[in-house]
Amino acid sequence: MSQTQSTNIQDQKTLQSDGKKVSEWKRFLLMGFIVLPIFTLLLICAYGFAVWFGQMLFWGPPGP
């Protein structure tokens, strides 16, 4: 293998690792600012629905 081929292979590996880092950052930002807040909101809504449904059927509304 010649020196230029070796250099080209190393350059390709560097470009691939840089592209992988960018992809990881995009995935991290997508998870952190879109997926996790939506998941948290759905979890809170599900809890609220469960409490509301339980009050309708079993416990009744809170109060004196």
N, C-alpha and C positions, 0 to 999 in steps of 0.2 A: 504494500500500500504506500502510495507516495505521500509526501508531506501535505500537499494541497488537499488530497482526499481526506486525510486525517483531520485537517483544520475544518473542512466543510462538515464532516460528521459532528465535530464538537460544536460548531455553530448551530447545527440543526438541533442538537440536544439542548443547547442553551435556549433557543427559540421555543422549543416545546415546553421546557420547564417554565419559561416566562408566561407562555400562554396558559399553562396549568395554574399558575399563581393568579392570573387575572380571572380565570374561571372560578377558582376557589373564592376570591373576593366577591365576585358577583353572586355566587351561591350564598355566601355569608350575609351579604346585604339583603338579598331576597328573603332569606329566612328571618333575619333580625327585624326588618322593617315592614314586611308584608305578611308572611305566613304566621309567625308567632303572635303578632297582635290580633289577627283574625281568629286564630285558634283560641286565644285567651278570651276574646269576646264571645265566641260560641260556647266556651265552657261556662262563662258567667251567665249567659242566657239560659243554658240548660239547667243550671242550678236554680235560677229564678223560676223557671217553668216547673221544676220538680217541687219547689216550695209552694208555689201557687196551686198546683194540682193536688198536692197533699192537703192543703188547707181546704180546698173545695170538697174533698172526699172524706178526710179523716179528722183533722184537727180543728177546723174552723178558723176564723180570723182571730188574730190576737186582740186582746182588749179585756176590759173588766166584765 
